[in-house]
Amino acid sequence: MSKSSFQPAVQDQYETYPYPARNPADERKRLITGSPSNLVELNHYLFSGRRDFSQPFRALVAGGGTGDAAIMLAQQLADASPDGKGFENQVTYLDLSSASRRIAEQRAKTRGLQNILFLNGSLLDLPHLELDAFDYIDCCGVLHHLDKPETGLKSLCSVLKQDGGMGLMVYGEYGREGVYPLQSLLRDLTHKTEKLSDKVKLTRRLLEKLPASNNFRRNPFLIDHKASDAELVDLLLHSCDRAYTVPQLTELIASSDLTIAGFIEPIRYQLETYIKDPVLLRATESLDGMTRAAMAEKIASNIKMHVFYVTRQKNTVAKLEGTRASAESLIPVLREMNPAQLATSLKKSPQLKTSLEGVPVTLQLPRLAAALAERCDGTKDLSVIFEELKTLDSRLEWDGFLTQFREFYQAFNSLNHLFLRRTAP
Ligand SMILES: C[S@@+](CC[C@H](N)C(=O)[O-])C[C@H]1O[C@@H](n2cnc3c(N)ncnc32)[C@H](O)[C@@H]1O
């Protein structure tokens, strides 16, 4: 590891408290999935839905921690490959912490995964590691722990293929209201305490005694520290940690000549989610997308992490626009939802209801919602779905069908449930 990339306090923390706390034996019971790095999702945002994952696809997980993203990617890529095993070293895991790497390795072993290359080291050294370039890089919860996040991002770019993309996560400023004053208070409180485990004890003691007026205590979205000591250290005792607003992260991304392909979940960054008043909405009409996203973030005040995809290229997101032939070849894919079960529930109530950390959301769905859901099985393209629905209603025209599908798609996609792919050319 080069001297410039060495952050001893950060490394010590993750050697003592690998993050997140994971038991490799749990791999027998479940696969942890999430965003970014779900294959259907990243294909939609970064490759216009055109990537065929049965072919070689190289992914890097930079700052892989105890392995959540590396395991998820490796398992999905293995499942998509012709022999069910994936390609050799298809996923590269890299982390400063050897304790974290051991847990990640054990998890892979428990699952029988053979397509991951495990490396210890700093992502700042990537330009010198002589690795082949990557199609995709996952870097979650890491850039905001670097002395110079811009340098870290440039380092990642140095090993990204020209047409590749990244899935990133950095902390959100407003959703972490209360964290930074408490971190600063804890630095003073623990200044004489050497061992991290003793700092954890002092912190837990203080948390029990915080007055009801304290900002951290008043923020209902900050609950990570309740899960384990590793989570508490990560949230409150970190030696290097910053958060981003939408304009700040836009600046970070622009510093490497990248563009944001999409935020996850999109609905959180849409003003219409929080404002229904037409007068207020009209006042924002002429503003560009990022300014509106920045306003949505401020209004919601509950985004504690920004998950988003970035690319060098523009127009990498799968879209419903274009000619009829182009739209017809799109294949809608539901993520982790069973089409038949969804259709049954939509027949009872053609609405999508959820809550975004305290913000209730109700999305109205079109008349055909249940019939569409039933057919979004990840194999049928829109031409097939249209023909099937036409046999049920001979008066259905393509334009009317597309209007209803667009409404259905926008609702489910905004909540990260539905994506588009195309069969390989
Ligand atoms: C908060 S954890 C996130 C782990 C994982 N990405 C996740 O989301 O579950 C941050 C991880 O980044 C690693 N890390 C911090 N700085 C790094 C660097 N310069 N190079 C590689 N890994 C680093 C830490 O060791 C730690 O495992």
PDBQT file of the ligand as one rigid body, heavy atoms in Angstrom, charges set to zero:
ROOT
HETATM    1  C1  LIG A 501     -18.816   1.509   5.745  1.00  0.00    +0.000 C 
HETATM    2  S1  LIG A 501     -17.896   0.190   5.154  1.00  0.00    +0.000 S 
HETATM    3  C2  LIG A 501     -18.841  -0.258   3.735  1.00  0.00    +0.000 C 
HETATM    4  C3  LIG A 501     -18.670  -1.687   3.344  1.00  0.00    +0.000 C 
HETATM    5  C4  LIG A 501     -19.476  -2.128   2.116  1.00  0.00    +0.000 C 
HETATM    6  N1  LIG A 501     -19.154  -1.346   0.952  1.00  0.00    +0.000 N 
HETATM    7  C5  LIG A 501     -20.954  -2.048   2.400  1.00  0.00    +0.000 C 
HETATM    8  O1  LIG A 501     -21.605  -1.118   1.889  1.00  0.00    +0.000 OA
HETATM    9  O2  LIG A 501     -21.480  -2.909   3.121  1.00  0.00    +0.000 OA
HETATM   10  C6  LIG A 501     -16.490   0.949   4.449  1.00  0.00    +0.000 C 
HETATM   11  C7  LIG A 501     -15.445  -0.052   3.976  1.00  0.00    +0.000 C 
HETATM   12  O3  LIG A 501     -14.512   0.647   3.157  1.00  0.00    +0.000 OA
HETATM   13  C8  LIG A 501     -13.231   0.186   3.474  1.00  0.00    +0.000 C 
HETATM   14  N2  LIG A 501     -12.275   1.251   3.098  1.00  0.00    +0.000 N 
HETATM   15  C9  LIG A 501     -12.133   2.480   3.629  1.00  0.00    +0.000 A 
HETATM   16  N3  LIG A 501     -11.187   3.160   2.972  1.00  0.00    +0.000 NA
HETATM   17  C10 LIG A 501     -10.744   2.353   1.987  1.00  0.00    +0.000 A 
HETATM   18  C11 LIG A 501      -9.757   2.468   0.974  1.00  0.00    +0.000 A 
HETATM   19  N4  LIG A 501      -9.042   3.588   0.837  1.00  0.00    +0.000 N 
HETATM   20  N5  LIG A 501      -9.548   1.439   0.135  1.00  0.00    +0.000 NA
HETATM   21  C12 LIG A 501     -10.280   0.291   0.264  1.00  0.00    +0.000 A 
HETATM   22  N6  LIG A 501     -11.193   0.118   1.213  1.00  0.00    +0.000 NA
HETATM   23  C13 LIG A 501     -11.429   1.124   2.070  1.00  0.00    +0.000 A 
HETATM   24  C14 LIG A 501     -13.259  -0.095   4.951  1.00  0.00    +0.000 C 
HETATM   25  O4  LIG A 501     -12.236  -0.971   5.358  1.00  0.00    +0.000 OA
HETATM   26  C15 LIG A 501     -14.659  -0.683   5.109  1.00  0.00    +0.000 C 
HETATM   27  O5  LIG A 501     -14.660  -2.062   4.979  1.00  0.00    +0.000 OA
ENDROOT
TORSDOF 0
